[in-house]
């Protein structure tokens, strides 16, 4: 790291659609929250409409009630799993020690249950930018660590020894 970057201290992590406006709730933060929430709800409604057409296609194809029920159950289960996983992702980062293949396997469930993810996103925007609480906690911890590091330093010991004429031999 360069001295200029370290002197500036820790920087907040930007959030998609919000940038770093979540730090001070400035720069149109409230409008962004409303817009992101409404956008997620509209996308969920459009997705549900598209799924309805798919379900009607199954009815036209006369695949049977068992297949129809399996499709409905699959989308309901995947949507609820995607909702839960997305909601938990706003509060905690994935465990780096966890199995990476587990997260990859969840990608397909999130794709199938995209409506659950969109609803979780929309609901989270009612209280905060999605992931704001987690990032604020991490940012404040980083600032506190930085402040402790900066205040406990008394300067460069080598420069003090040099200034007093007590330069140590190596």
C-alpha positions as CSV (number, residue, x, y, z in Angstrom):
1,X,0.0,0.0,0.0
2,X,1.1,3.5,-0.6
3,X,1.5,6.0,2.2
4,X,-1.2,8.2,0.6
5,X,-3.8,5.4,0.6
6,X,-2.9,4.4,4.2
7,X,-3.1,8.0,5.4
8,X,-6.6,8.3,4.1
9,X,-7.8,5.5,6.3
10,X,-10.2,2.8,5.5
11,X,-12.7,3.4,2.7
12,X,-16.3,2.3,2.8
13,X,-17.3,-0.6,0.5
14,X,-19.8,0.5,-2.2
15,X,-23.1,-1.2,-2.4
16,X,-24.7,-1.8,-5.8
17,X,-27.1,1.0,-6.8
18,X,-26.1,3.0,-3.7
19,X,-22.3,3.5,-4.0
20,X,-21.1,4.9,-0.8
21,X,-24.1,7.1,-0.1
22,X,-25.1,4.7,2.6
23,X,-22.3,6.0,4.9
24,X,-23.9,9.5,5.5
25,X,-27.3,8.8,3.8
26,X,-26.6,11.6,1.3
27,X,-26.6,11.8,-2.5
28,X,-30.2,10.7,-3.0
29,X,-29.9,7.8,-0.7
30,X,-33.7,7.7,0.2
31,X,-34.7,8.0,-3.5
32,X,-32.3,5.2,-4.4
33,X,-33.8,3.0,-1.7
34,X,-37.3,3.6,-3.0
35,X,-36.2,3.1,-6.6
36,X,-34.3,-0.1,-5.9
37,X,-37.2,-1.5,-3.9
38,X,-39.8,-0.6,-6.5
39,X,-37.5,-1.9,-9.2
40,X,-37.1,-5.3,-7.4
41,X,-40.9,-5.5,-6.9
42,X,-41.6,-4.8,-10.6
43,X,-39.0,-7.3,-11.7
44,X,-40.6,-9.9,-9.3
45,X,-44.0,-9.2,-10.8
46,X,-42.7,-9.5,-14.4
47,X,-41.0,-12.7,-13.4
48,X,-44.2,-14.1,-11.9
49,X,-46.1,-13.1,-15.0
50,X,-43.5,-15.0,-17.1
51,X,-43.8,-18.0,-14.9
52,X,-47.5,-17.9,-15.3
53,X,-47.1,-18.2,-19.0
54,X,-44.9,-21.2,-18.6
55,X,-47.4,-22.8,-16.3
56,X,-50.1,-22.2,-18.9
57,X,-47.9,-23.8,-21.5
58,X,-47.8,-26.9,-19.3
59,X,-51.6,-26.9,-19.1
60,X,-51.9,-26.5,-22.9
61,X,-49.4,-29.4,-23.3
62,X,-51.6,-31.5,-21.0
63,X,-48.6,-33.0,-19.2
64,X,-50.7,-34.0,-16.2
65,X,-51.4,-32.8,-12.7
66,X,-48.4,-34.5,-11.2
67,X,-46.0,-32.6,-13.4
68,X,-47.9,-29.3,-12.9
69,X,-47.7,-29.9,-9.1
70,X,-44.0,-30.7,-9.3
71,X,-43.3,-27.5,-11.2
72,X,-45.3,-25.4,-8.7
73,X,-43.6,-27.1,-5.7
74,X,-40.2,-26.7,-7.3
75,X,-40.6,-23.0,-7.8
76,X,-42.1,-22.5,-4.4
77,X,-39.3,-24.3,-2.6
78,X,-36.6,-22.6,-4.7
79,X,-38.1,-19.2,-4.1
80,X,-38.2,-19.7,-0.4
81,X,-34.6,-21.0,-0.3
82,X,-33.5,-18.1,-2.4
83,X,-35.3,-15.7,-0.2
84,X,-33.7,-17.1,3.0
85,X,-30.2,-17.2,1.4
86,X,-30.5,-13.7,0.1
87,X,-31.9,-12.3,3.3
88,X,-29.1,-13.9,5.3
89,X,-26.5,-12.6,2.8
90,X,-27.4,-9.1,3.8
91,X,-26.4,-9.7,7.4
92,X,-23.4,-12.0,7.1
93,X,-20.8,-12.7,4.5
94,X,-20.4,-16.3,3.4
95,X,-17.9,-18.2,5.5
96,X,-14.6,-18.4,3.6
97,X,-13.9,-21.8,5.3
98,X,-17.2,-23.2,4.0
99,X,-17.3,-25.5,1.0
100,X,-17.1,-23.4,-2.2
101,X,-19.1,-25.9,-4.1
102,X,-22.1,-25.3,-1.8
103,X,-22.3,-21.7,-2.9
104,X,-22.1,-22.8,-6.6
105,X,-24.9,-25.3,-6.0
106,X,-27.1,-22.5,-4.6
107,X,-26.7,-20.5,-7.8
108,X,-29.1,-22.7,-9.7
109,X,-31.6,-22.6,-6.9
110,X,-31.4,-18.8,-6.8
111,X,-31.9,-18.7,-10.6
112,X,-35.0,-20.8,-10.3
113,X,-36.2,-19.0,-7.2
114,X,-35.3,-15.5,-8.5
115,X,-38.7,-14.2,-7.3
116,X,-37.7,-15.0,-3.7
117,X,-34.4,-13.1,-4.1
118,X,-36.1,-10.1,-5.6
119,X,-38.7,-10.0,-2.8
120,X,-36.0,-10.2,-0.2
121,X,-34.2,-7.3,-1.8
122,X,-37.4,-5.3,-2.0
123,X,-38.2,-5.9,1.6
124,X,-34.7,-5.1,2.8
125,X,-34.9,-1.7,1.1
126,X,-37.8,-0.8,3.4
127,X,-35.3,-0.5,6.3
128,X,-31.9,0.0,4.7
129,X,-29.8,-0.4,1.6
130,X,-29.4,-4.2,1.3
131,X,-26.2,-5.1,3.2
132,X,-25.8,-1.7,4.8
133,X,-25.9,-2.9,8.4
134,X,-23.2,-5.5,7.7
135,X,-21.0,-3.1,5.8
136,X,-21.5,-0.3,8.3
137,X,-20.4,-2.7,11.1
138,X,-17.3,-3.7,9.1
139,X,-16.5,-0.1,8.2
140,X,-16.8,1.2,11.7
141,X,-14.6,-1.7,13.0
142,X,-12.0,-0.8,10.3
143,X,-12.1,2.9,11.3
144,X,-11.7,2.0,15.0
145,X,-8.8,-0.3,14.2
146,X,-7.2,2.4,12.1
147,X,-7.7,5.1,14.8
148,X,-6.2,2.8,17.5
149,X,-3.2,2.1,15.2
150,X,-2.8,5.8,14.5
151,X,-3.1,7.1,18.1
152,X,-0.9,4.5,19.6
153,X,2.0,5.4,17.4
154,X,4.4,7.9,18.8
155,X,6.4,8.3,15.7
156,X,9.2,6.6,13.9
157,X,11.6,5.3,16.6
158,X,14.5,5.4,14.2
159,X,13.9,9.1,13.5
160,X,13.8,9.8,17.3
161,X,17.1,8.0,17.9
162,X,18.6,9.9,15.0
163,X,17.4,13.2,16.3
164,X,18.8,12.6,19.7
165,X,22.1,11.4,18.4
166,X,21.6,8.0,19.8
167,X,21.8,6.1,16.6
168,X,22.1,2.3,17.3
169,X,24.7,0.3,15.4
170,X,23.4,-2.7,13.5
